[in-house]
Amino acid sequence: AGGGFNGEAIRTKPSMQRVRENANEFGQCSRVKKAFRLALMTFLYGYRDNQLHARMMTLFTGIKKLDGVSVRGERRVGVGLETAKGRRLLRDFAFTPQNTMLDGLKSRAHFDWNTQVLTVTDYKPKSYKLPQAATHIGITMGVLDFDFDSLDSVLRVSSTHFLEVGSGGATFDLAPETVVVPEHVGVVVLGLRFYELIEDELY
């Protein structure tokens, strides 16, 4: 039809300045989202959620908007995380929404940043609805050190603690095999998987 957008116009026209700014910031958020998701792949492997990509993009664009220091077009997620609201958005983000069993686990858990020990008290798997074939649940904790500037990361993971689905009132500790104070942004993650025990083998 003529008169539409094209690459040259977007790159050079003054009227396209806002488009260039938005594209630059969107691209940065997309790179952060990809790196963050890959950093947590140990916990996300096999997890299916068609909306996770879009929800993570919404999270990081929301944090980016809290960057009140950089000029428009150069706002960054890492700067947004320097604000209290940015840290709250990341902390409250639900990778697995509406998961009552995981919510119950978190409500029974306390994490000590000094020792990096997570203590779970009086957790009762039998209080929750479980997959029919499940005989055990496995609970794993990870401490992620993520650099939102370079997008480098290190994930240190605990051993998996197994509980029988019929157990009640379990108390246990989880800690990464190597305890190192995060140099950048520290994020604690919990993973829960269901298992079936058949002749001493877990599936």
C-alpha positions, 0 to 999 in steps of 0.5 A: 500500500506504500508509506508503511514501516521499513527497516531503513525508516525505523533506523533513520527517521526522527519520527521513529525514535520512540520505536527504536527506543522500545525495540532496544529495551524489549530486546534487552528484556528478552535477553534477560528472560532467556538467560534467566530461564536457562539459568533455572533449567535444572528446575524448569526441565519438563515443566509445561506452561504455555504462558511462562514466556509471556509472564516472564517478559511481563515481569522483566519489562515491569522491572525495567520500567522502574529504572529511573536513572537511564534515558529512555531506550537504555533502561535496564532490568538490573537497574530496576532491581536496585529499587525495592519494588523491583526486588519485590516483583522478582521475589513474588513472581510465581513460576508455578501459579496455583500450586497449593502443594508448593505454596504449602511447602513455602509456608513451612520453610525458612531460609537463612542467607548466612548459612544458606540452609532452608529449614522445612518444619512439619510438612505434611504431603498427605494433606494435598491432592497428589497424582494417582501414581505418585508414591514419593515427592522430591524436594530440591533447593537452589541458590542462583547468583545472577548478574543482570548486566553480563547475564552470567550466572551460577546455580548451586543445588542441594541434594533432593530430599524424598518424602513418602506421599503418606508421610505427615509432619516431616521436618528437614533441612536443605542446603547447597553442596557448596555455600558461596555468597552471591556476588550479584543478585541472589535468588533462592528457588524450590523445586518439587517433583512427583515420583513413583517407586517401583522395585527400589527404582524411582521414576 
